[in-house]
Amino acid sequence: MYNPLLQDIKFLQGVGPSRASILEKELAIRTVGDLLYYYPYKYVDRSRIYRICEIDGNMPYIQLCGEILSFEAIGEGRGRRLTAHFSDGTGVVDLVWFQGIKYITQNYDCHKPYIIFGKPTVFNGRINVAHPEIDVLKNVNEVRTGSGHDSGIYHVSAYQQSLFAESENVSGRDVGGKDAAETQTLQVTSANSASLRPAYNTTERMKRSGLTSQALAKLTANMFVLFKNPLQETLPVYIVERHHLVSFDEAMRNIHYPTSSDALRKAQMRLKFEELFYVQLNILRYAHARMMKYKGIVFSRVGNIFNGFYNEHLPFPLTGAQKRVIKEIRRDMGSGRQMNRLLQGDVGSGKTLVALMCALIAVDNGCQACLMAPTEILAEQHVESIRRMLGDMPVRVELLTGNVKGKRRKEVLNELATGGIHILVGTHAVIEDNVCFSRLGLVVIDEQHRFGVAQRAKLWIKNEVPPHVLVMTATPIPRTLAMTLYGDLDVSVIDELPPGRKPIHTVHQFDSHRNSLYASIRRQISLGRQVYIVYPLIKESEKMDIKNLEDGYEQICAEFSNCKVSKVHGKMKPSEKDIEMQRFASGETQIMVATTVIEVGVNVPNASVMVIENAERFGLSQLHQLRGRVGRGAEQSYCILVTNYKISEDTRKRIQIMVDSNDGFEIAEHDLKLRGPGDLEGTQQSGMAFDLKIANLARDGQILQYARAAAQDVIDNDPDERHPENEILWRRLKELRKTNVNWGAIS
């Protein structure tokens, strides 16, 4: 049976082999179906016709009705341009072309009525519209207030759009007299409301080949000619009706050529819901299958090890959030199903203590636990803090990193395999093939976005029964993003800081006030505190006028000649970085000059000042992570965001958000809205890259929740995928998994 959606795009009218090649390379459009799903990124309201006397160079896009008075060609060769003097009787604007001049002179004539559309600018005191869209105006009623073409004012009663070949009526009342005519704005009304014109994203290469936004609109118009019958539905009828959605056919026609603003809204709702629904269905289907397939080790008891630690070694009382999270994890580990849980907690919220207590539950049940960290120094700090908290308890904790070599490494591996080691802390070294556990029951992965899915999976196959998995992040993830990136994980949140922690005081300071900045640093150092100074670049850049670490290091050493200064950046050897970090952690150096490598992996309670140079170069989440390096002790800490005086309004908003809030989750929500999901720190490396064509996680959180609930209902009511009414649904999901949409899921 012929399916027009599967037709090769080169056979669509207006494409051909050459354009097809460009569409494939630039937009991955190979078939008519691919073009159907290439949605407009905006819509231009063509319902209003302005008078020339009303417009100025600050308006976005305008539509004019009038005639070309004369053409004027200037220059030769590449410097040639064509100017058309265009009038509607209330004034004159210049239409300008730098390319396609021959086409314009051959196809458009003087003293014929046209509708022109474009962006007005002012050049040499005259209003110009460069490369405007031009439509021929038909069935024109003229009202002239003077003699000759210069004074004719057009009232349009109806015209045929050359682009869509659909009639549109223009309502405009002849109010008589020039003054009235000059102040009247015509409103174009249409039964088909093609006044909302689609605008499509294009690349420079496409534009050079004539594939402009307008050209793509022509291709999509030709595409709909192929569809003799309504487009086949892609959701079960009961879902469409239950959620009051328009049909797939109606949604697709109105997303490209909306008949009204309301029709466009309904089309967007339908397509956003469907897109998010299938993402969630894929995630939940996968999670359900894993839950059915993998049985977890049953941790049936909380024994002497856990209770002894809780009663005698707890370093500080647990917060209510920590108690709640531990209960959630205990319930999972005793359920008989493999736990797969994400633990979110802001910087300093006590995630490591929670992880340790869960590891002790594993030890009480005769199992081992493994904590994997992204850097050697962080792994070493975990070992030190865990040993310090455990004190003299009979729990053996060992370290395995690239620095553990020779005889020592062999001892660790042997003791691990025989069960002599209860908790192993390490880096990527723990996933090597020769690392064998006696009975691995719990895997904890710190700063999970630093590891790939394949790396994490290597830990899970180190036991006959897959171990329970707890992944932790100090990067707060907005709820909508978490539901999509980590939708198959149960989520726990530590949303309280331990008692005694003071909120970090954040200030914005311009780099012209450097003397007061240095005075503040000196005061803190005189009190015995330590200071971080972070730079966005290592070396000076010809392209960017921003601070760099090498120059900054020399300046700081000269300014604070009585202090010892450490320097750390990403191009140093790991051993060199570790030495400098250890010098700072031990208090040997008072100032740490660094790039963002210190964002993860340094815990120095005595550090009370974080200075971030060129703070405008960092995203909100990264600024918050850097700020989290201080405020780890009982003393008041400070974060100083240094910027140029001349910064954009968006940058001012971001900086103000940091000044006003210490709440990582609130900041993450702002970051999602300002930058979008694809730009957030960590999401690209998370293991689930996804391509949402129309939905936006920053704006469509409510639709996402509806879609997830609908997907969960399907999984609950049809877990074996056998109900006839869902046949269309499983078939569609299978089709989507074969497309270029990346449906990879966290597992």
Summary of the structure (lengths in Angstrom):
residues: 747
radius of gyration: 32.5
end to end distance: 38.5
largest distance: 104.9
contacts: 2395
relative contact order: 0.08
helix: 42%
strand: 20%
